C-alpha cells in the first residue's frame, strides 16, 4: 500500500511539473481546424437542398440581377444546381462565365452575344469555362474514389461523336449499391440524388473548389 502511494505521489508531481514548465495543453475542440473537404461538403449540402426544396424544373429565360443573380428559388434547371452549390463556397459562375465570354468569345462557340442573364445557365458555356479554369479529372469509373464529393460532372445524352453538352450535376458523398457515388442533379420534373454517374457520356469531370 505504501509503495502504491509513493508511485501515485510521483505521478502527480510529474504532472504538476509538466504543467508548470510547458503550460496547459489547449483543448482540441477550441482550436480545431475545419475538417478536410469542408468546402466540398458545403457544395454537396447546398446541392442537396435543391432536392429537399423540390425545385421545379423550369428553363424559361428570366432577367436576373448581376452579379450573384438567381432565378426564383423554387425554379431552376440542371445548371442552377451547380451555380447555387458553388456559390456556397464563394464561386459565382454568373460573373465568372460572363467575364470569360467577354475576354475569350471564340472559346464559347454557342454564344452569339454575351448575356449575363442566361449564358451561365446553359451547359455548353459552363463546360467551356470549366475546361479552361477548373481542375479536369478522370472520366473513367475504374476507381470510384477518384470521384469526390462536390465534383462537377458534365454529360452528353448521346455517345460521341454525336455528343453535345446536355446535362450537369454534382457528385454526392453518398454511394449507390454498385459502389459508385450518387449524383445530385435536376433532369426534371425536380432535382434528385440517384445512381446516375455513368448513365450518360461523360464530357467532363471537374473540381472547381480547390
C-alpha positions as CSV (number, residue, x, y, z in Angstrom):
1,X,0.0,0.0,0.0
2,X,2.9,2.3,0.8
3,X,4.6,1.6,-2.5
4,X,1.4,2.4,-4.4
5,X,1.1,5.7,-2.5
6,X,4.6,6.6,-3.4
7,X,4.0,5.8,-7.1
8,X,0.9,8.0,-7.1
9,X,2.8,10.8,-5.5
10,X,5.5,10.6,-8.2
11,X,2.9,10.7,-11.0
12,X,1.2,13.7,-9.5
13,X,4.4,15.6,-9.1
14,X,5.4,14.8,-12.7
15,X,2.1,16.1,-13.9
16,X,2.4,19.3,-11.9
17,X,5.9,20.0,-13.2
18,X,4.8,19.4,-16.8
19,X,2.0,22.0,-16.5
20,X,4.4,24.4,-14.7
21,X,7.1,24.2,-17.3
22,X,5.2,23.6,-20.5
23,X,1.8,25.1,-19.8
24,X,-1.6,23.5,-20.1
25,X,-2.5,21.7,-23.3
26,X,-5.2,23.7,-25.2
27,X,-8.5,21.9,-25.6
28,X,-8.6,20.3,-29.1
29,X,-12.2,21.4,-29.7
30,X,-11.5,25.0,-29.0
31,X,-8.7,25.2,-31.6
32,X,-9.8,22.6,-34.1
33,X,-9.1,23.2,-37.8
34,X,-12.0,22.8,-40.2
35,X,-12.3,19.2,-41.3
36,X,-10.7,18.2,-44.6
37,X,-13.1,18.7,-47.5
38,X,-15.2,21.3,-45.7
39,X,-15.7,23.3,-48.9
40,X,-16.6,20.3,-50.9
41,X,-19.2,19.2,-48.3
42,X,-20.7,22.7,-48.4
43,X,-21.2,22.2,-52.1
44,X,-22.9,18.9,-51.6
45,X,-25.1,20.1,-48.8
46,X,-26.2,23.1,-51.0
47,X,-26.9,20.8,-53.9
48,X,-28.9,18.5,-51.7
49,X,-31.0,21.5,-50.6
50,X,-32.3,21.7,-54.2
51,X,-33.7,18.2,-53.7
52,X,-35.1,18.9,-50.3
53,X,-36.9,22.0,-51.6
54,X,-38.3,20.1,-54.6
55,X,-37.3,22.8,-57.0
56,X,-39.5,22.8,-60.2
57,X,-37.6,22.3,-63.5
58,X,-38.2,25.5,-65.5
59,X,-35.9,26.5,-68.3
60,X,-37.6,29.8,-69.0
61,X,-35.5,32.9,-69.8
62,X,-35.6,35.3,-66.9
63,X,-33.9,38.6,-66.4
64,X,-31.8,38.5,-63.2
65,X,-29.5,40.8,-61.3
66,X,-25.7,40.8,-61.7
67,X,-23.5,39.6,-60.1
68,X,-24.8,36.8,-58.0
69,X,-28.2,36.9,-59.7
70,X,-30.6,34.0,-59.5
71,X,-34.0,32.9,-60.7
72,X,-36.8,32.3,-58.2
73,X,-35.5,29.8,-55.6
74,X,-38.4,27.4,-56.3
75,X,-37.4,27.3,-60.0
76,X,-34.3,26.1,-61.8
77,X,-32.6,23.7,-64.2
78,X,-29.6,21.4,-64.0
79,X,-27.1,24.3,-64.3
80,X,-28.8,26.1,-61.4
81,X,-27.9,23.2,-59.1
82,X,-24.3,23.7,-59.9
83,X,-24.5,27.5,-59.8
84,X,-26.2,27.6,-56.4
85,X,-23.9,25.0,-55.0
86,X,-20.6,26.6,-56.0
87,X,-21.9,30.0,-54.6
88,X,-21.9,28.4,-51.2
89,X,-18.0,28.4,-51.4
90,X,-17.8,31.9,-53.0
91,X,-17.7,30.9,-56.7
92,X,-20.1,33.0,-58.7
93,X,-20.3,31.3,-62.1
94,X,-22.6,34.0,-63.4
95,X,-19.9,36.7,-63.2
96,X,-17.0,34.4,-64.0
97,X,-18.5,32.9,-67.1
98,X,-19.8,36.3,-68.3
99,X,-16.4,37.9,-67.9
100,X,-14.7,35.0,-69.5
101,X,-17.0,35.2,-72.5
102,X,-16.1,38.9,-72.9
103,X,-12.4,38.1,-72.7
104,X,-12.4,34.9,-74.9
105,X,-15.5,35.0,-77.1
106,X,-14.0,32.5,-79.6
107,X,-13.9,29.8,-76.8
108,X,-17.7,29.9,-76.5
109,X,-18.9,28.7,-79.8
110,X,-22.6,28.5,-78.8
111,X,-22.8,32.1,-77.6
112,X,-23.6,34.7,-80.2
113,X,-23.8,37.6,-77.8
114,X,-22.8,37.7,-74.2
115,X,-25.9,37.7,-71.9
116,X,-25.4,37.6,-68.2
117,X,-29.0,36.5,-67.6
118,X,-28.6,33.1,-69.3
119,X,-25.1,32.2,-70.6
120,X,-24.0,30.6,-67.3
121,X,-27.3,28.7,-67.1
122,X,-26.5,26.8,-70.3
123,X,-24.5,23.7,-70.2
124,X,-22.2,24.4,-73.2
125,X,-20.8,27.7,-71.8
126,X,-20.4,26.2,-68.4
127,X,-18.4,23.3,-69.9
128,X,-16.2,25.7,-71.8
129,X,-15.5,27.7,-68.6
130,X,-14.8,24.6,-66.5
131,X,-12.4,23.2,-69.1
132,X,-10.4,26.4,-69.0
133,X,-10.5,27.3,-65.3
134,X,-11.3,24.2,-63.2
135,X,-9.2,21.1,-62.5
136,X,-10.0,18.4,-65.1
137,X,-10.2,14.9,-63.7
138,X,-10.6,11.4,-64.9
139,X,-13.7,10.3,-66.9
140,X,-13.1,6.6,-66.0
141,X,-15.1,4.8,-63.5
142,X,-12.4,2.2,-62.7
143,X,-11.6,4.0,-59.5
144,X,-14.7,5.3,-57.8
145,X,-12.7,7.1,-55.2
146,X,-11.5,9.5,-58.0
147,X,-15.0,11.0,-58.0
148,X,-15.0,13.1,-54.9
149,X,-18.0,14.9,-53.2
150,X,-18.5,18.3,-54.7
151,X,-17.0,17.5,-58.1
152,X,-18.9,18.7,-61.2
153,X,-19.8,16.3,-63.9
154,X,-21.0,17.2,-67.5
155,X,-22.8,14.7,-69.6
156,X,-24.0,14.2,-73.2
157,X,-27.1,12.1,-73.6
158,X,-25.8,10.6,-76.8
159,X,-22.4,8.9,-77.4
160,X,-19.7,10.7,-79.3
161,X,-19.1,11.8,-82.0
162,X,-22.8,12.9,-81.9
163,X,-22.4,14.2,-78.4
164,X,-23.3,17.7,-77.1
165,X,-23.2,19.1,-73.6
166,X,-26.7,18.3,-72.4
167,X,-26.6,17.9,-68.6
168,X,-24.6,18.7,-65.5
169,X,-24.6,17.7,-61.8
170,X,-22.8,17.4,-58.5
171,X,-21.1,14.3,-57.2
172,X,-22.6,13.3,-53.8
173,X,-20.8,12.0,-50.7
174,X,-23.2,9.0,-50.7
175,X,-22.7,5.9,-52.8
176,X,-25.1,3.6,-54.6
177,X,-25.2,-0.2,-54.4
178,X,-22.6,-0.6,-57.2
179,X,-20.0,1.4,-55.2
180,X,-20.2,4.5,-57.4
181,X,-21.1,7.9,-55.9
182,X,-24.6,9.2,-56.4
183,X,-25.1,12.4,-58.3
184,X,-27.3,15.4,-57.4
185,X,-28.9,16.9,-60.5
186,X,-32.1,18.3,-62.0
187,X,-33.2,16.5,-65.0
188,X,-36.9,17.2,-64.2
189,X,-39.5,17.4,-63.0
190,X,-37.4,18.2,-59.9
191,X,-33.9,17.6,-58.6
192,X,-32.9,14.1,-57.4
193,X,-30.0,12.3,-55.8
194,X,-29.5,9.0,-57.5
195,X,-27.3,6.4,-59.1
196,X,-26.7,8.0,-62.5
197,X,-23.0,8.8,-62.5
198,X,-22.3,6.6,-65.6
199,X,-25.8,6.8,-67.1
200,X,-24.6,9.0,-70.0
201,X,-21.5,10.0,-71.9
202,X,-19.1,12.0,-69.6
203,X,-17.8,15.1,-71.4
204,X,-16.0,16.5,-68.3
205,X,-15.3,15.8,-64.7
206,X,-14.1,18.9,-62.7
207,X,-13.0,20.1,-59.3
208,X,-13.8,23.8,-59.0
209,X,-13.5,24.4,-55.3
210,X,-9.7,24.0,-55.0
